[in-house]
């Protein structure tokens, strides 16, 4: 079956890879799917391109000259709020976990099917929606959070959450079943740029889950190697 070409531009993607043939393949694939595509041949060029104009998403190779993908991702997370999809031949489990823990939103190994790349990019853009935070009042599965008054309830029972726990719970409910990484939860729970240890995030999540379990709820699901989501 002939692949249909989308005529509507849905988002701009910056493709960063030192292999020009792969960049051409990714550009062709994403353009046909309706994306606007820019390219960069190394990490330093990628950061320059982002400073000129922020894309909606970055497809980022891990192993590159000048500046590797992990370092570029760290720089992106420190300065911008842009989703990142890692692309690399290093697709072992440990590399995926490292990439996601450092702020990547997804990780696709080479070689890849073009249709899978398009699907991953669309999924990350759908669940990130970073420019549109959840409303102040969210309600899911009998649990309600209102950040205007910093209160939360499970049914009619008010939950004794800390400020950080409440903001994490608010983010999980507002994500509507999408997986949130540690990095996303840190941005939701702390104002401004912060370095927060993984154990600290894990501890706050345990606090949320324990307080929900105490009143008969346990809708927070761990997605191993990625993060957490609210079971809808």
N, C-alpha and C positions, 0 to 999 in steps of 0.2 A: 504494500500500500504506500502511495506517495505521501510523504510528510507534508502537512498543510503549513503554509507560512502565515504567521500572525502579522496583521497589518497594524495592530495597536501597540505602541511602545508603553510597556508597563513600568519599567524602572531602569535605572542606569547601573551597570555592573562594571567594575574595574577588574580586569584580568591581569594577574601578575605572575609571570613565569619566564625563565631565561631561555626556554625553547620556543623559537618563533613558530615552528610547525604546530606545536600544541596550542599556542595562543591563537593561531589562525583557525584551528579546529573548534576551540571554545567560542571564539568570536562568531564563527559561522553558525554553530549550534544555538547560541543564545540569541543571535540576531533573528534567526528564523522563528524562534519562540516568542519574539516580540520585545526583546530587551535592547536597549541602547548600550553599546560596549565601547569602553576605552581600554588601552593596553599599556603595560609597563614591563620592561625587560629585566628589572632587578628591584631589590627592596628599596634602595635609595630613590630610584625613579618613581616608585609607587608612592612614597611619602610626598614627593614633590607634586604628583598628580592629585593626591588627596587634598593638599593645601590649596591648590588652584581651584578645585571644585570637589566637594564631597560626593561620592557616589552613594547609591542606595545599598550596595553590597559589594564586598571584595572577594573575588576568587583568588586564593593565595597559595602559591607553591611553597613548600617547606624548605627545600634545598636549593639555594640560589647564591650566586656570587654577590659581592659588595655588602649585602645585608640579607640574612636568611629570613624565612617567613615567620618563625617564632618571634624574632626581634621586631619585625614589622608589626606583628599582631600586638605585642606589648606596647609599642608606640601608638598604635591606633586606640587601644583601650585607655591609654593615659590621656589622650587628647580629643578623641571623637567617640561618637556613639553609632558605630557602623557595624552591621553584621559581617562576619567573616566565615567563608567556607574554605577549609584547607584542602589542597590538592597535592598528593605526593605519592611516590612509589613506596615510601615507608609507611605501609598500611598496617603494621603489626598493632596489636591491641594496646601495648604500652605507649606507642607513638600517638594513637588516637586519643588516649586518656590525657597525655601531656598537652596535646594541642587544644583539647576542649577545656581542660583546667586553666589554661592560660588565656581563655577568653574566646576561643573559636566556637562558632555556633554549629558547625558540622564538619565532617572529615570524610573525604572521598578518595579512595586509592586509585592509582593508575595501574593498568589501563582501565578506563571507565566507559560505560555505555552513555552516549550523548543524551538519550532520553532520561537516564537516571540523574545526570547533572542538572538538566532542566527541572526535574521534579524536586531535587534537593534545594536548588536555588529558590524556587517558588515557595517551598515549605518554610524555609528560613525567613523569607520576607513576610510570609503570612503571620508567623508566630512572633516575630520580633516586634513589629509595629511600635518601634521605640518612640516615635513622635507623638503617639496617642496613648498615654498612660491610662490605666483603668479608672473608672469613675470613683469618686470619693466613697460611695456606698456600693458595696458588692454583696451578692447573696447567691450561694450555691450549696445544694445538698443540705439545707437546713442550718447552714452556718452563715452569719452576717458579720460584715466588718464595716465600720464607719470611721474613716480617718479624720473627719471634721471634728469629731469629739473623742477620737482615739478609744473607741469601745468596740467589743466584739461579743457575739452571742452564738451559742450552739442551741438551737431551739429557743427556749425561754431562759436558758442559763447564761449568765454573763461570764465570760472567760477572763481570768486574771492574767493577762499577757503583759509582758514588758513592751516598751515602745518599739524595740527592734523586732520582737516576735510578731507584734501586731502588723507592722509594715511588711514583713515577709509573708504573713498569712494573707494580707490584702493583695500582694503581688500574685500569689499562687491562685487565689480565687479569680482575680481579674484576667489571668492568662487563659482561662476557659479550657483547661486540659492540655495546653502546650507545655512542653518541658522547659523549666527555667534552670539555667546553669548557676553555679556559685557566683560567677561574675555578675549575672543579671540580678540575683538576689541582693548582692552587696550594693549595687546601684539603686535598688528599690528601697533598701533599709537604711542607708547612710547618705547624708547630703554631701555632695561634692566628691572629688577624687579621694579614694581611700585604699590603703592596702589592708586587707583583712585576711588573716590566716584561715586556711581551709577548716581547721579544727574549730575555729570560732563560729563559722557559718554552720557547720555540722551541729555544734552545741545548741545554737538557737533553733535550728530545725527540730532537734530532739525535744526541746522545750515546748515548741508548738504542738508536736505530735503527742507528747505525754499529757498535755492539758486537754487536748481534744479527746484522747482515749479515756481520760478520767470521767468524761461525761457521755461516753458511749459513741464517739465518732473517731474514725481513722481514715479519712479520705486522702491523706498525703502519701503519694507513692514514690519510692526511690527508683530512679532509672540508672542502673549501674554504669559508672563511668561518664555520666552526662550531668544529671542533676535530679530535680524533683518536679512532680506535677500533681495537680488536683484531679482526682478521679471524678469524672463527670458521669 
